[in-house]
Amino acid sequence: MVKIVVLRWGHRPQRDARLTSHVALAARALGANGLVLSDIHDSNIKRSIDRVTREWGGSFFFEMGTCWKKIVKEWKKEGGIVVHLTAYGENIQNSEIVKRIRETGKNILIIVGSQKVPGQFFSEEVSDFNVAVGNQPHSECASLAVFLDRFFMGEELVKNFEQGKMKIIPQKRGKKTNQEARSKT
Amino acid sequence: MVKIVVLRWGHRPQRDARLTSHVALAARALGANGLVLSDIHDSNIKRSIDRVTREWGGSFFFEMGTCWKKIVKEWKKEGGIVVHLTAYGENIQNSEIVKRIRETGKNILIIVGSQKVPGQFFSEEVSDFNVAVGNQPHSECASLAVFLDRFFMGEELVKNFEQGKMKIIPQKRGKKTNQEARSKT
């Protein structure tokens, strides 16, 4: 099974707090193994994501503080590839780029920027693929979601999150979990 | 052509500013016709989204301030349906819910909450479909992106945004637009 880790670059603690949380929630819900917040610490986000994982299951990890260059270098050394999500890259819809990435069979580090990213991110030294989820201004949270959904072909959305205390029981109407069966209609 | 509008509910100006911007950017990039920020005004977001549309093309609209009940009522009166995105709903992956929604052939108002939403949102008076992009805690921005991508089956990602001054020329590496051809490698 291919391992996918998200590298979140350029996080600014005040400004990006909720967005980075959402990137992490999306990564977890859509099948990534973990997220590394590079170059900076933000313990509030780590706490809230770790709590979600404790309550809702699975083994999603949240790490932080390591320099992005070191992460990329070690990832490549271990045989993984790097996918950079950017509106300037090859369009995911008409370039068969997801197929090409899948065919490498390798573990994937997905870089999602927050601020404008360094030019280096586009280079061969860093990214093996530059992927655009459409070539319009975008949300990195949305781009990540679409990329993961397409990569896993939806399988991630029905997988079991092991050892979660909480589980939702899907319904046409109302809210139901394994903890309580409240139907609000 | 089916018309899709996003209703963003529960926006808190300070806390949700960037997230709501990202929801709007995702809605635009992934083919929605517009977004209505219900019950509140936030002119900063409107300004920034309108600027994106002016520069990058298309006819995405951003409206705000109308009460959500009024929006839903008028939408239904004009024959449209309402889709509520919630982790508690039917799982998009194994319920054929997108197919059922598509088969109605009707215009779609997609409700995405920010805070915990009123129980009413789950009721027949409001939502025709409650859709879960997986049944795990999620980002509404990510859920919206996956829903739109699946609804349009990717077509939205290669559509032409008319009258945009700026256009990206997709590349394997570097950044290139119709305005300037800079290759950063």
HADDOCK unambig.tbl for C-alpha pairs under 7 A between the chains (distance, minus, plus):
assign (segid A and resid 19 and name CA) (segid B and resid 19 and name CA) 6.11 0.50 0.50
assign (segid A and resid 22 and name CA) (segid B and resid 139 and name CA) 5.10 0.50 0.50
assign (segid A and resid 25 and name CA) (segid B and resid 137 and name CA) 6.89 0.50 0.50
assign (segid A and resid 25 and name CA) (segid B and resid 138 and name CA) 5.43 0.50 0.50
assign (segid A and resid 25 and name CA) (segid B and resid 139 and name CA) 6.08 0.50 0.50
assign (segid A and resid 26 and name CA) (segid B and resid 138 and name CA) 5.81 0.50 0.50
assign (segid A and resid 26 and name CA) (segid B and resid 139 and name CA) 5.72 0.50 0.50
assign (segid A and resid 26 and name CA) (segid B and resid 142 and name CA) 6.01 0.50 0.50
assign (segid A and resid 29 and name CA) (segid B and resid 134 and name CA) 6.92 0.50 0.50
assign (segid A and resid 29 and name CA) (segid B and resid 136 and name CA) 5.84 0.50 0.50
assign (segid A and resid 29 and name CA) (segid B and resid 137 and name CA) 6.96 0.50 0.50
assign (segid A and resid 29 and name CA) (segid B and resid 138 and name CA) 6.30 0.50 0.50
assign (segid A and resid 88 and name CA) (segid B and resid 168 and name CA) 6.29 0.50 0.50
assign (segid A and resid 88 and name CA) (segid B and resid 170 and name CA) 5.36 0.50 0.50
assign (segid A and resid 88 and name CA) (segid B and resid 171 and name CA) 6.47 0.50 0.50
assign (segid A and resid 88 and name CA) (segid B and resid 175 and name CA) 5.51 0.50 0.50
assign (segid A and resid 88 and name CA) (segid B and resid 176 and name CA) 6.92 0.50 0.50
assign (segid A and resid 89 and name CA) (segid B and resid 170 and name CA) 5.26 0.50 0.50
assign (segid A and resid 89 and name CA) (segid B and resid 171 and name CA) 5.16 0.50 0.50
assign (segid A and resid 89 and name CA) (segid B and resid 172 and name CA) 5.71 0.50 0.50
assign (segid A and resid 89 and name CA) (segid B and resid 173 and name CA) 6.69 0.50 0.50
assign (segid A and resid 90 and name CA) (segid B and resid 170 and name CA) 5.26 0.50 0.50
assign (segid A and resid 90 and name CA) (segid B and resid 171 and name CA) 5.46 0.50 0.50
assign (segid A and resid 90 and name CA) (segid B and resid 172 and name CA) 5.71 0.50 0.50
assign (segid A and resid 91 and name CA) (segid B and resid 170 and name CA) 6.66 0.50 0.50
assign (segid A and resid 93 and name CA) (segid B and resid 154 and name CA) 6.16 0.50 0.50
assign (segid A and resid 93 and name CA) (segid B and resid 157 and name CA) 6.33 0.50 0.50
assign (segid A and resid 93 and name CA) (segid B and resid 158 and name CA) 6.80 0.50 0.50
assign (segid A and resid 119 and name CA) (segid B and resid 184 and name CA) 5.64 0.50 0.50
assign (segid A and resid 119 and name CA) (segid B and resid 185 and name CA) 6.80 0.50 0.50
assign (segid A and resid 120 and name CA) (segid B and resid 185 and name CA) 6.57 0.50 0.50
assign (segid A and resid 122 and name CA) (segid B and resid 173 and name CA) 5.41 0.50 0.50
assign (segid A and resid 122 and name CA) (segid B and resid 174 and name CA) 5.47 0.50 0.50
assign (segid A and resid 122 and name CA) (segid B and resid 185 and name CA) 6.20 0.50 0.50
assign (segid A and resid 123 and name CA) (segid B and resid 173 and name CA) 6.56 0.50 0.50
assign (segid A and resid 123 and name CA) (segid B and resid 185 and name CA) 4.83 0.50 0.50
assign (segid A and resid 130 and name CA) (segid B and resid 172 and name CA) 6.04 0.50 0.50
assign (segid A and resid 130 and name CA) (segid B and resid 173 and name CA) 6.58 0.50 0.50
assign (segid A and resid 133 and name CA) (segid B and resid 157 and name CA) 6.82 0.50 0.50
assign (segid A and resid 134 and name CA) (segid B and resid 29 and name CA) 6.93 0.50 0.50
assign (segid A and resid 134 and name CA) (segid B and resid 157 and name CA) 4.52 0.50 0.50
assign (segid A and resid 134 and name CA) (segid B and resid 158 and name CA) 6.44 0.50 0.50
assign (segid A and resid 135 and name CA) (segid B and resid 168 and name CA) 6.00 0.50 0.50
assign (segid A and resid 135 and name CA) (segid B and resid 170 and name CA) 6.96 0.50 0.50
assign (segid A and resid 136 and name CA) (segid B and resid 29 and name CA) 5.84 0.50 0.50
assign (segid A and resid 137 and name CA) (segid B and resid 25 and name CA) 6.88 0.50 0.50
assign (segid A and resid 137 and name CA) (segid B and resid 29 and name CA) 6.95 0.50 0.50
assign (segid A and resid 138 and name CA) (segid B and resid 25 and name CA) 5.44 0.50 0.50
assign (segid A and resid 138 and name CA) (segid B and resid 26 and name CA) 5.82 0.50 0.50
assign (segid A and resid 138 and name CA) (segid B and resid 29 and name CA) 6.31 0.50 0.50
assign (segid A and resid 139 and name CA) (segid B and resid 22 and name CA) 5.10 0.50 0.50
assign (segid A and resid 139 and name CA) (segid B and resid 25 and name CA) 6.09 0.50 0.50
assign (segid A and resid 139 and name CA) (segid B and resid 26 and name CA) 5.73 0.50 0.50
assign (segid A and resid 141 and name CA) (segid B and resid 141 and name CA) 6.67 0.50 0.50
assign (segid A and resid 141 and name CA) (segid B and resid 142 and name CA) 5.85 0.50 0.50
assign (segid A and resid 142 and name CA) (segid B and resid 26 and name CA) 6.02 0.50 0.50
assign (segid A and resid 142 and name CA) (segid B and resid 141 and name CA) 5.85 0.50 0.50
assign (segid A and resid 142 and name CA) (segid B and resid 142 and name CA) 4.62 0.50 0.50
assign (segid A and resid 142 and name CA) (segid B and resid 145 and name CA) 5.24 0.50 0.50
assign (segid A and resid 145 and name CA) (segid B and resid 142 and name CA) 5.25 0.50 0.50
assign (segid A and resid 145 and name CA) (segid B and resid 145 and name CA) 6.85 0.50 0.50
assign (segid A and resid 145 and name CA) (segid B and resid 146 and name CA) 6.42 0.50 0.50
assign (segid A and resid 146 and name CA) (segid B and resid 145 and name CA) 6.41 0.50 0.50
assign (segid A and resid 146 and name CA) (segid B and resid 146 and name CA) 5.47 0.50 0.50
assign (segid A and resid 154 and name CA) (segid B and resid 93 and name CA) 6.16 0.50 0.50
assign (segid A and resid 157 and name CA) (segid B and resid 93 and name CA) 6.34 0.50 0.50
assign (segid A and resid 157 and name CA) (segid B and resid 133 and name CA) 6.84 0.50 0.50
assign (segid A and resid 157 and name CA) (segid B and resid 134 and name CA) 4.52 0.50 0.50
assign (segid A and resid 158 and name CA) (segid B and resid 93 and name CA) 6.82 0.50 0.50
assign (segid A and resid 158 and name CA) (segid B and resid 134 and name CA) 6.45 0.50 0.50
assign (segid A and resid 168 and name CA) (segid B and resid 88 and name CA) 6.30 0.50 0.50
assign (segid A and resid 168 and name CA) (segid B and resid 135 and name CA) 6.00 0.50 0.50
assign (segid A and resid 170 and name CA) (segid B and resid 88 and name CA) 5.36 0.50 0.50
assign (segid A and resid 170 and name CA) (segid B and resid 89 and name CA) 5.25 0.50 0.50
assign (segid A and resid 170 and name CA) (segid B and resid 90 and name CA) 5.26 0.50 0.50
assign (segid A and resid 170 and name CA) (segid B and resid 91 and name CA) 6.67 0.50 0.50
assign (segid A and resid 170 and name CA) (segid B and resid 135 and name CA) 6.97 0.50 0.50
assign (segid A and resid 171 and name CA) (segid B and resid 88 and name CA) 6.47 0.50 0.50
assign (segid A and resid 171 and name CA) (segid B and resid 89 and name CA) 5.16 0.50 0.50
assign (segid A and resid 171 and name CA) (segid B and resid 90 and name CA) 5.46 0.50 0.50
assign (segid A and resid 172 and name CA) (segid B and resid 89 and name CA) 5.72 0.50 0.50
assign (segid A and resid 172 and name CA) (segid B and resid 90 and name CA) 5.71 0.50 0.50
assign (segid A and resid 172 and name CA) (segid B and resid 130 and name CA) 6.06 0.50 0.50
assign (segid A and resid 173 and name CA) (segid B and resid 89 and name CA) 6.69 0.50 0.50
assign (segid A and resid 173 and name CA) (segid B and resid 122 and name CA) 5.42 0.50 0.50
assign (segid A and resid 173 and name CA) (segid B and resid 123 and name CA) 6.56 0.50 0.50
assign (segid A and resid 173 and name CA) (segid B and resid 130 and name CA) 6.60 0.50 0.50
assign (segid A and resid 174 and name CA) (segid B and resid 122 and name CA) 5.48 0.50 0.50
assign (segid A and resid 175 and name CA) (segid B and resid 88 and name CA) 5.51 0.50 0.50
assign (segid A and resid 176 and name CA) (segid B and resid 88 and name CA) 6.92 0.50 0.50
assign (segid A and resid 184 and name CA) (segid B and resid 119 and name CA) 5.48 0.50 0.50
assign (segid A and resid 185 and name CA) (segid B and resid 119 and name CA) 6.50 0.50 0.50
assign (segid A and resid 185 and name CA) (segid B and resid 120 and name CA) 6.26 0.50 0.50
assign (segid A and resid 185 and name CA) (segid B and resid 122 and name CA) 6.02 0.50 0.50
assign (segid A and resid 185 and name CA) (segid B and resid 123 and name CA) 4.70 0.50 0.50
